[in-house]
Amino acid sequence: MVRSFNSPRTAAGSNFPVQAYPAHPHNFTPLRPVQAGFAPLDRAVRDIAWESRFDLLERSITPKYADECPGTPRRELQDGLIGGVRVRPVQNPYVKLRSKRAYPLNAWPSKDWANWSPRRTAVRGSRRFYRVPEDITPYRDELGEWHPPRVSGRYKADIEKQYHMHSLPWVWSNDYFDGKQHYMDREPKGQRRWYKREFRKAQIAEALKRKDSLVEEYRKERRQAKRLSWVENVVLEFAGSQLAGPYVRTRKVPKI
């Protein structure tokens, strides 16, 4: 559903920074153009990145905070929206910076947006900086023994939130370049005969489009599978296969 307040006119203007790639929600360059009959929203939720992780990290956008947008209903932030549907997490600029929310922004290095780096980040409640992705993955010491990551799963999630605040995807996920199957592409639930019948109808409709060629191929196959007549057997017996080859057909039995 496309709502008018989610799709403002171009002349309306905006006070927010322009996305590096406004046509694509995942902050990377599409490999192929959107095909005819395939909506950009369908493409956005199914496409996966193909560029290097380190190239994507250079496209971060510094978070900014703004006042509440006037109007009822409120106009949603257009970053990460396609056709009025949000397809990726983005920073919420409409935050009232009260003392409870302003304290983490002013006290901890993890919220220092001006000096934030995706390769060396801090976590909430600490002033220590960690290397990404070296400190969020298991590591091996000089003796060859494996150790758990230096950053726990709780603080790893905090680093992931910082990436989303800067409009960056979490590129360190194990299946980031593999993608996940969209729920609309899964095998439908229910009794199989319900959708197998429809699939069979589609196969029949596709076969009817080339029925003339199918009939001709079937007749040719049955003609070649027929047994040789008495005259053909006599000619092969007296003349041999080399001399009678151009005049006597070769029998071909289809494989079962």
C-alpha positions, 0 to 999 in steps of 0.5 A: 500500500502506498500512502500519500504521506509516505511518498511526499512530492519532490517539491516538498523538500526535506531537511535530512541528508540524502542517502548515498544510494536513495534508489536501493535500500541496502546501501550498495550498488545494484548489480542489474537494473530492475527488470520489467514487471518486477517491482523495486520493492520485490527486488529490494527485499530479495537482492543481496550485496556483491561488493566488498564489505570494506567498500560498503563501510565507507558509505556510512551516514552520520546520524542527525536528530530533529524535532517532531514533524508537523502534520497528522498523520506524521510523515515517516522518514523516507530513508529505507522506504520503498513504496511506503514499506520500510525494508531496512532499519534506519535511525529514528531522528525524532528523538527528544533528547532528555537527560536520560537519553542525552547522557549516553550520547555525551558520556560514552565513545560509542555514541560519539557520531562525529568520530565513529568508525565502523572498524574500531568501535566502543560499546555502551558502558565502556570506554575501551575500543574494539577491533571489528571484526577481529574482536567479535569472532573466535580467535587463535593464540600462538599455541594454536588454541581457540578462544571465544570472542573478546566481545560478548554477544550482548555487546556485539548486538550493541555494535550492530545497532551502531551500524544501523544508526549509520545506515550501514548493513551488518556486513559481518553476518555469516550469511550476509552475501548468501541472503535469506529466503523471502517468506513469500518465496517459501513452499506454501503450507497446506495439503500438497494436492492443493498447489500440485494441481495448480502446478500441473495446470501450469505445466499443461498450459505451457505444453499446449503452446507448443503442441504442434511440435510435440505431436510431430516429435511423438509421431517421428519417435513412434515411426522410428520405433516400429519394427522393420517390415519383411521387405526391409529385413530381406534387403538388409540380409542380402545387401548388408547394412552398408549398401542398404543403409540409405534405403532402409530406415534404422530402428530406434527404440526409446529408452524407458 
